[in-house]
């Protein structure tokens, strides 16, 4: 996976269409909300000989409905260049399961920096009417410009170092320009697949779930192109790059990662909560026994809290959202595994659109990670149009992190990375959100980064 901004313009949302009716589950696992029907007691009156009308409490289940969210991808990001493509989701609703019963998503993304990020995935709740949720994704990502400035907090990504390396190599003209552009870059291809399951031990409003899954990622250094004109694909790092100095052959191999954990969830609304807690802890590992090139293990604890400061409807809806992450890895994973914290949600860090906004993606790499994010979320307007509900909100945020090279020898020298900025969000039927973040950071000399993504950050 590549840390990737998606999107810019909403296309269409289909009107809900009826599907064949399905039986309502007897129990209410996961997010099922099926309140009993209330019958108002009659006011006292004179005795009557008429029998009260019978109340039918065995209503047939509501028909399934569906809706579509689709957007063309057109954006710019300092890490990926000009982005174009498309992202879309189809949501299926059974009338009782929130936020949906099944979601199928697909993405096709290219960029001017020859980045690709394509996938097909699904998220299925109450599988076979059991308290089971399954998510899966099959994808392909490729980057010619992923960042690598070294390991630890003291990295600088200093262009002076790149200039000195070009001087030592005696490069001039176009060759020198290409060398400098790629000095802090990694090129690689990454086909991957994920499968995760969650089993509810206790339903909402205080849901407890155990979860587990597998992620397989093949890392192929270089590109299928023949830029050096030697008649073969360039399946190697950029010659003379900072990454090539540390990993001359790249890091080819297959990461087969198993993960298991437990989570506690009291959020009132999964896509965009205004109150509640979502906490999880997990362990993960890779070993040759289940197909991995590398052997390593990790542990993660993540806590997300949502506190309503103003608890009304727009514009009187203000929420303080926070996320704290502690993650540690032992063993010898490749760089693209080190930059992935564990937990149920997969993302890259520190730096990029999900953790460390305003800082180039995965600038800070280390086996020990301590992260904190705070967002002030204000939902300031709501409206209806074409039978659909819409809303707009804005976020002010701060992302901070500490990264250590090793658990027992973190080497925490250097400026702590902090990014900050603001966001504008368009909410469509609650499940679909288009988010535009603008961020900056002192460690990037206050350059501006713009990210366009789907959904809240957390």
C-alpha positions in Angstrom: 0.0 0.0 0.0 1.2 3.5 -0.8 0.2 6.5 1.4 -2.1 8.1 -1.2 -4.4 11.0 -1.5 -7.5 10.1 -3.4 -10.1 12.3 -5.1 -11.6 15.6 -5.7 -15.0 15.7 -7.3 -18.1 13.7 -6.4 -19.9 12.0 -9.3 -23.2 10.4 -8.2 -25.1 8.6 -5.6 -27.8 6.2 -6.8 -31.2 6.3 -5.3 -31.8 3.4 -3.0 -33.2 0.4 -4.9 -35.0 -2.5 -3.3 -33.4 -5.9 -3.2 -35.1 -9.2 -2.2 -36.2 -9.1 1.4 -34.0 -11.0 3.9 -35.0 -12.4 7.3 -34.1 -10.3 10.3 -31.7 -12.1 12.6 -33.2 -13.1 15.9 -30.2 -11.8 17.9 -28.6 -8.5 17.3 -24.9 -9.0 16.9 -22.5 -6.2 16.1 -24.2 -3.0 15.2 -27.8 -4.3 14.8 -30.3 -1.7 16.1 -33.8 -3.2 16.3 -35.8 -1.5 19.0 -39.1 -3.0 20.0 -42.2 -1.2 18.8 -43.9 0.9 21.4 -47.7 1.1 21.6 -49.0 4.2 23.3 -51.4 3.5 26.2 -54.9 4.9 25.7 -56.1 7.7 27.9 -58.6 6.7 30.6 -62.2 6.7 29.4 -65.5 5.2 30.1 -65.8 1.5 29.7 -66.4 0.3 26.2 -67.8 -2.9 24.8 -65.5 -2.6 21.7 -62.4 -4.8 21.6 -59.1 -3.0 21.0 -57.6 -3.5 17.6 -54.8 -6.0 17.5 -51.3 -4.8 17.1 -49.2 -6.8 14.6 -45.7 -6.9 16.2 -44.5 -9.4 13.5 -43.9 -7.0 10.7 -42.0 -8.4 7.7 -38.4 -7.3 7.4 -37.7 -4.1 5.4 -36.3 -4.8 1.9 -32.6 -4.4 1.3 -31.5 -1.1 -0.3 -28.3 0.0 -1.9 -26.5 3.2 -2.8 -23.4 4.1 -4.6 -20.7 6.7 -3.9 -18.2 7.4 -6.7 -15.6 10.1 -7.4 -13.0 10.7 -10.0 -9.5 11.2 -8.5 -7.9 14.5 -9.4 -5.6 16.0 -6.9 -2.0 17.0 -6.2 0.3 15.9 -3.4 4.0 16.6 -2.8 4.6 12.8 -2.3 2.8 11.6 -5.4 2.5 14.4 -7.8 -0.7 14.9 -9.9 -3.2 12.1 -9.0 -5.9 10.8 -11.4 -8.1 7.8 -11.4 -11.4 6.8 -9.7 -12.6 5.5 -6.4 -16.1 4.1 -5.7 -18.1 2.1 -3.2 -21.4 0.3 -3.2 -23.2 0.1 0.1 -25.9 -2.5 0.8 -28.4 -1.9 3.7 -30.7 -4.5 5.4 -32.6 -1.9 7.5 -31.2 -2.9 10.8 -27.3 -3.1 10.6 -25.3 0.1 10.9 -23.6 1.6 9.1 -24.3 -1.0 6.4 -24.6 -4.7 5.9 -22.0 -5.0 3.0 -19.7 -2.5 1.3 -17.8 -3.2 -1.9 -15.0 -0.8 -2.8 -12.7 -0.4 -5.7 -9.9 2.1 -6.6 -7.8 2.7 -9.7 -5.2 5.4 -9.2 -2.2 6.7 -11.2 0.0 9.7 -10.7 2.4 11.9 -12.6 5.2 10.4 -10.5 4.3 7.0 -11.9 2.7 5.9 -8.6 -0.1 3.3 -8.8 -2.5 2.2 -6.2 -5.3 -0.2 -7.2 -7.5 -2.4 -5.1 -10.8 -4.3 -4.8 -12.2 -4.9 -1.3 -15.3 -5.7 0.8 -16.5 -5.2 4.3 -19.3 -7.7 5.3 -21.1 -7.4 8.7 -23.1 -10.1 10.4 -21.9 -12.8 8.1 -24.4 -15.7 8.0 -26.3 -13.8 10.8 -23.4 -14.4 13.1 -21.6 -11.7 15.2 -18.8 -11.9 12.6 -17.4 -9.2 10.4 -15.1 -9.9 7.5 -13.0 -7.5 5.5 -10.7 -8.3 2.6 -8.7 -6.5 0.0 -6.7 -7.5 -3.1 -4.4 -4.8 -4.5 -1.4 -3.7 -6.4 0.7 -0.6 -5.6 3.8 0.7 -7.3 6.0 3.7 -6.5 9.0 5.3 -8.0 9.1 8.1 -5.4 8.5 6.6 -1.9 10.7 8.4 0.6 13.7 7.0 2.5 15.9 9.4 4.5 17.3 6.8 6.9 16.2 5.5 10.2 15.5 7.2 13.5 14.7 10.8 14.6 17.9 12.4 13.4 17.1 12.1 9.7 17.3 15.3 7.7 16.6 14.5 4.0 19.2 17.2 3.5 19.6 18.2 -0.2 23.2 19.2 0.5 24.1 15.6 1.2 22.6 14.6 -2.2 24.6 17.4 -3.9 27.8 16.1 -2.3 27.0 12.5 -3.5 26.4 13.8 -7.0 29.8 15.7 -6.9 31.6 12.6 -5.7 30.0 10.7 -8.6 31.1 13.4 -11.1 27.6 13.8 -12.4 26.5 16.7 -14.6 23.5 17.9 -16.6 20.4 15.6 -16.9 22.2 12.7 -15.2 22.8 14.9 -12.2 19.2 16.1 -12.1 17.9 12.5 -12.2 20.3 11.5 -9.4 19.3 14.3 -7.1 15.6 13.7 -7.7 16.0 10.0 -6.8 18.6 10.3 -4.0 16.0 10.0 -1.2 13.6 7.9 -3.1 12.7 4.2 -3.2 11.3 2.4 -6.3 9.4 -0.8 -5.8 6.3 -2.8 -6.7 3.9 -4.4 -4.2 1.1 -6.8 -4.9 -0.8 -7.6 -1.7 -3.8 -9.2 -0.1 -5.4 -8.9 3.3 -8.2 -10.8 5.1 -9.4 -9.9 8.6 -12.2 -11.1 10.8 -13.9 -9.7 13.9 -16.0 -11.7 16.3 -18.3 -9.8 18.7 -18.2 -11.1 22.3 -20.5 -8.3 23.5 -22.7 -6.1 21.3 -23.1 -2.3 21.4 -23.3 0.0 23.2 -20.2 -1.5 24.8 -19.0 -3.8 22.1 -16.0 -6.1 22.7 -14.5 -8.0 19.8 -11.6 -10.3 19.2 -10.0 -10.0 15.8 -7.4 -11.7 13.7 -6.2 -11.8 10.2 -3.4 -12.2 7.6 -1.7 -9.8 5.3 0.6 -10.9 2.5 2.8 -8.4 0.7 5.4 -9.1 -2.0 8.1 -6.5 -2.3 9.8 -6.3 -5.7 12.6 -3.7 -5.9 12.8 -1.4 -8.9 10.5 -1.3 -11.9 9.7 -3.3 -15.0 11.0 -0.4 -17.2 14.5 -0.5 -18.7 15.6 3.0 -17.9 19.3 2.2 -18.1 18.9 0.6 -21.6 20.7 -2.6 -20.8 17.9 -4.8 -22.2 16.6 -5.9 -18.8 14.1 -4.6 -16.3 15.6 -2.4 -13.6 14.7 -4.6 -10.6 17.0 -2.8 -8.2 17.1 0.5 -6.1 18.1 3.7 -7.8 21.9 3.5 -8.3 23.8 5.6 -5.7 20.6 6.5 -3.8 20.6 6.8 0.0 18.5 3.6 0.1 20.9 1.7 -2.2 23.7 2.6 0.2 21.8 0.8 3.0 20.2 -1.9 0.9 22.3 -2.5 -2.3 19.9 -5.2 -3.6 16.8 -3.6 -2.2 14.7 -5.8 0.0 13.0 -8.4 -2.2 10.8 -11.0 -0.6 7.3 -11.8 0.7 6.0 -10.6 4.1 3.4 -13.1 5.4 2.0 -11.4 8.6 -0.4 -12.9 11.1 -2.2 -10.6 13.6 -4.5 -11.2 16.6 -6.0 -8.8 19.1 -9.0 -7.5 21.0 -10.9 -4.2 20.8 -13.4 -2.3 22.8 -15.8 0.1 21.0 -18.5 2.5 22.3 -18.7 4.9 19.4 -22.1 6.2 18.7 -21.5 6.4 14.9 -18.7 4.4 13.2 -18.0 6.7 10.2 -17.9 9.9 12.1 -18.4 9.6 15.9 -19.3 12.4 18.2 -18.8 10.4 21.4 -17.3 7.1 22.6 -14.0 5.2 22.7 -12.4 2.8 20.3 -9.4 1.0 21.9 -7.5 -2.0 20.7 -4.4 -4.0 21.4 -2.8 -6.6 19.2 0.3 -8.7 18.4 1.6 -9.6 15.0 4.4 -11.5 13.5 6.0 -13.0 10.4 8.0 -16.2 10.0 9.1 -18.6 7.3 6.8 -21.3 8.8 3.8 -19.4 7.3 5.6 -18.2 4.2 7.5 -15.1 5.1 11.0 -14.2 3.9 11.6 -12.3 7.2 11.2 -13.2 10.8 9.9 -10.5 13.2 7.2 -9.7 15.7 5.4 -6.6 16.9 2.8 -5.3 19.4 0.5 -2.4 19.2 -1.9 -0.5 21.5 -4.2 2.2 20.0 -6.8 4.3 21.8 -9.2 6.7 20.0 -11.5 8.9 22.1 -14.4 11.2 21.0 -15.7 13.8 23.4 -18.7 16.1 22.5 -17.9 19.7 23.4 -21.2 20.8 21.8 -23.7 18.0 21.5 -26.4 19.5 19.3 -27.0 19.4 15.6 -25.2 21.7 13.2 -23.9 24.3 13.8 -23.9 23.4 17.5 -21.9 20.1 17.0 -18.3 20.2 18.2 -16.2 17.1 18.9 -12.7 16.7 20.3 -11.2 13.5 18.7 -7.9 12.0 19.8 -5.7 9.0 18.8 -2.7 7.7 20.7 -0.6 4.9 19.3 2.2 2.9 20.9 3.9 0.3 18.7 7.1 -1.8 18.9 8.8 -4.3 16.6 11.6 -6.8 17.2 13.4 -8.8 14.6 14.5 -7.8 11.1 11.5 -6.7 9.0 12.0 -4.7 5.7 11.5 -0.9 5.7 8.0 -1.1 4.2 6.9 -3.3 7.2 8.6 -1.1 9.8 6.6 2.0 8.7 3.3 0.1 9.2 2.1 0.3 12.8 0.0 -2.8 13.8 -3.7 -2.7 14.6 -6.8 -3.2 12.7 -6.3 -0.2 10.4 -3.3 -0.4 8.0 -1.5 2.9 7.2 2.1 4.3 6.8 3.9 6.5 9.2 5.4 8.7 10.5 4.6 11.4 7.9 1.9 11.3 5.3 -1.9 11.7 4.9 -2.9 9.5 7.9 -0.3 10.1 10.6 2.1 13.0 10.4 0.3 15.4 8.1 2.5 18.2 6.7 5.5 15.8 6.7 6.6 13.8 3.7 5.3 10.2 3.8 7.2 7.8 6.1 10.0 10.3 6.6 10.6 8.9 10.2 11.3 5.2 10.3 11.9 3.2 13.5 10.9 0.1 15.4 9.6 2.1 18.4 6.7 4.5 17.7 4.8 6.8 20.0 2.2 8.9 18.1 -0.6 11.4 19.2 -3.2 13.1 17.1 -5.8 15.6 18.2 -8.6 17.0 16.0 -11.3 19.6 16.8 -14.2 18.7 14.5 -17.0 21.2 13.9 -20.1 20.2 11.9 -21.4 23.6 10.9 -24.2 22.9 8.3 -26.6 20.1 7.3 -29.0 20.0 4.3 -31.1 17.7 2.1 -31.0 17.6 -1.7 -32.5 15.1 -4.2 -33.7 13.0 -1.3 -30.2 12.7 0.2 -28.8 14.0 3.4 -25.6 16.1 3.3 -23.4 18.0 5.8 -20.2 19.9 5.9 -17.6 20.1 8.7 -14.2 21.4 9.4 -11.3 20.0 11.4 -8.3 21.7 13.1 -5.6 19.1 13.9 -2.1 18.5 15.3 -0.1 15.3 14.6 3.0 14.6 16.7 5.3 11.6 17.0 8.5 10.1 18.5 10.3 7.4 16.6 13.1 5.2 18.0 15.5 3.1 15.9 15.4 0.1 18.3 13.3 -0.6 21.4 16.3 -0.8 23.7 18.4 1.7 21.9 15.9 4.3 20.5 18.5 7.2 19.9 15.9 9.9 20.3 18.1 12.7 19.1 16.7 15.2 16.7 13.7 17.5 16.4 10.4 15.9 17.3 8.2 15.9 14.2 4.9 17.8 14.6 2.5 18.6 11.8 -0.6 20.8 12.0 -3.3 22.2 9.8 -7.0 22.2 8.9 -9.5 20.1 7.0 -12.8 20.5 5.2 -15.2 17.6 4.9 -18.3 16.9 2.8 -20.6 14.3 4.4 -22.9 12.3 2.1 -25.5 10.0 3.7 -23.2 9.6 6.8 -21.1 6.7 5.3 -19.4 8.7 2.6 -17.0 11.5 3.4 -14.7 13.5 1.2 -11.9 15.1 3.2 -9.4 17.7 2.1 -6.5 18.4 4.6 -4.0 21.2 4.3 -1.0 20.8 6.6 2.5 22.1 7.3 5.4 21.4 9.6 8.6 23.0 10.8 10.6 19.9 9.9 9.6 20.5 6.3 10.5 24.2 6.5 6.7 25.0 6.6 6.0 23.9 3.1 2.4 23.2 2.4 0.9 19.7 1.9 -2.6 19.0 0.5 -4.2 15.6 1.0 -7.6 14.5 -0.4 -9.0 11.3 1.1 -12.1 9.4 1.9 -13.4 9.3 5.5 -12.2 10.7 8.8 -8.6 10.2 9.6 -9.6 7.9 12.5 
